Amino acid sequence: MVKFVCYPKCSTCKKAKKWLDDKGIKYEERDIKTENPTYEELRAWHEKSGLPLKKFFNTSGMLYKSMSLKTKLPEMSDEEQLKLLSTDGMLVKRPILISGGNVLVGFKESEWSEKL
């Protein structure tokens, strides 16, 4: 089963959800704000994704900016960054799609088409 981690009010998440529905892809939806990813989930997703950890941060979010993370992240270890991400779903870039061995962060239609 495909896991779709999103924020329902996010326009990008709405586009991604519509794309999944249009393609007939069945998924389990999870609201990132009400059910924040755990440290363990984030660590596993990061490892599977092959992406730099910075790609998991919602860099355009108000919380990211108010915490001055642009300057703080480079000084933090991966462990510290994962722990921080697990404290608030609004820090996490979305949507996240988990399907088999794939973890896709953010919605890029061409990448999703290729991986799914």
DARAKA-V962621 format. One line per field, one symbol per residue. psi: psi as a letter, one per 30 degrees, with the letter a starting at -180 (. if undefined). A space follows every 10 residues. Layout:
psi->???
This chain:
psi->kkkjjljffk eeeeeeeeee eefgkkljkk jfefikklee eeeeeeeeeg lkefffkiff leeeefghfe feeffkleee eeeeeffkff fkkllkkjjb gkjkkljjee eeeef.
